[in-house]
Amino acid sequence: MSLRNIGLIQRDSWRYWLRLAVFTVILSTVAGLFLLVYFINLQVNAFVTPHRNPVIDTPADAGLTYEDVFLTTVDGLKLAGWYIPGRRPDAIILVHGIDSNRSALMPEATLLAEAGYPLLLFDLRGHGQSEGSEVTYGYREAPDVQAALDYLLALPEIKQVGALGTSLGGSVVVRAAAVDPRLRAIVVESSFSSLAAAVDDAFEDRSVFPKWPFAPLLIALAEQRAGFKVSQVDSTRDLATLSPRPVLIIHGTDDRLFPFYHAQRMYDAAREPKELWLIEGLGHANPVTGREAEYREHVVTFFERAFSGEVGSKE
């Protein structure tokens, strides 16, 4: 073999390995981009799509009489709920958190029913046995509460209605109260001061991506997917508009999902009459269990005061 042929083989071999390296880089880049887009899409879906959990416990398990009810929202969704009758003329709507359903509020419902309040528990859109497939953190869930208000105020025995919401439900009842004055008093359990603050706090725990630079991108994509802006969900802004309707804010000092400064921000934003109950050592958990007597003192008494007198009267 001549030196010339050897040179040609070496040159062709060099070109082969160069092409292989370029192809490998391109393939790896395309695969990486595909995986990046795939995981971004998963994160966006997780942000706007709730996880349904089955409704297991019913009021009958707590010895309470109830009726199955179905509500219809202004945008045509059917919501599943329970109506628990009571001896008082003032009713309370109970609203659960994300990825949950009405059965999670049975501890609150049991104590409020014992105090004589008629109750309406229902599954938010996209949760439990209700229609819908998205969560907007209070923005489009407010009409769900309004459908519950319509149902209760159509009953001749009901004169006034308040609401209690936990976690996501807290944001929902605040937003509902801001747009509907028929809601006369609200209790907010373990909720967030604004969606922007909640995303900022929980992003790194809930995402496979680092906060920077992915948080702005994921938020923008989620906003486009769900059709609302994160800035449109702000309980501090809405609470400032509710006076003279009373507000009670309940929060645990060890809540790691929404640190208790969320409660302080909401309390500071709200106007009188308002109350704040910080529970030492409580995380992002139901505040009733093991604190039944305290809960009656704070919450049942709050609703009794809220529904008495001119403030909270049915118009």
Residue, then its C-alpha position, 0 to 999 in steps of 0.5 A: m500500500s502506498l503512502r498516498n493510500i495510507g494518507l487517504i485512509q487516515r483522512d477518511s477515518w478522521r472524517y468518519w469520527l468527526r461526523l460521528a462526533v457531530f451526529t452524537v452531539i446533535l442527537s444528544t442535544v435533540a434528546g436533551l431538548f425533548l426530555l426538557v420539553y417533556f418534563i416541563n410539560l409534566q410540571v405545567n400539567a401538575f400545576v393546573t391539573p388536580h389529582r382526584n381522590p375518592v370520596i370515602d367517608t360520609p356524614a353518616d359515618a359521623g352520625l350525621t343526617y345528610e342529603d346528596v345534592f348537586l350544584t350547577t355553576v354559572d359555567g355549566l359544571k355539575l358539582a357533587g355535595w352534601y347538605i347537612p340540615g341544622r336547627r339554626p337559620d344560618a348556614i356554613i359552606l365548607v371548602h376543601g384543599i387541593d387534591s382533596n374532597r369534601s370528606a376531608l372536612m368532616p372534622e370541622a363539619t362534625l363540630l359545626a353540625e353539633a353546634g346546630y349549623p346547617l352545612l353544605l360540603f361539596d367537591l370543587r371543580g376537578h375534584g372528587q365527584s365533581e365535573g371539571s379538569e383544572v385548578t385555578y387556585g381560587y380564580r375560577e373556583a369562586p363560582d363554585v361557592q356561589a353555586a353553593l350560596d344559590y342552593l342554600l339561600a333558596l331554602p326557606e329556612i336559611k337566612q344567612v351564609g358563611a364559609l370556611g375554607t382550608s388550604l386552597g379552599g381558603s383562597v377560594v372562599v376569600r375570592a368568593a367573598a370578594v365578588d359576592p356580598r351574600l357571603r357574610a363571614i369567612v374562616v380561612e384555614s392554613s391558606f396562602s396570602s397570594l398565589a405568587a407567594a405560594v409558588d415562590d415558597a413551594f417551587e423548589d420542593r414541588s419541582v424537579f427544576p431549579k427556581w431560576p431560570f425555570a420558575p418564570l417559564l413554567i409559570a408563564l406556560a401554566e398561565q397560558r394553559a389555564g387562562f389566568k394570571v398568577s397575579q389574579v389570585d391574591s387573598t391579601r388584596d381581596l381581604a382588604t375589601l371585605s369589611p365590615r364582614p368578619v374574617l377569622i384566619i387560622h394557621g399553624t406555626d410549623d406549616r412548611l408548605f405555607p409558612f405562617y407569615h402567609a397568615q400574618r400577611m392576610y391578617d394585616a391586609a384584612r380590616e376589622p372585624k378580624e381575628l387571627w388564631l396561630i396554633e403552636g406546633l401545627g403543620h399543614a394539617n387539619p386544626v381540629t383533631g386533638r383541639e376540639a375544645e379550642y376549635r369550638e371556642h374559636v370557630v363556633t364562637f366566631f360564627e355565632r358573633a358574625f351571624s348576630g346583629e345587623v352585620g351578616s344579615k340577609e339582604 
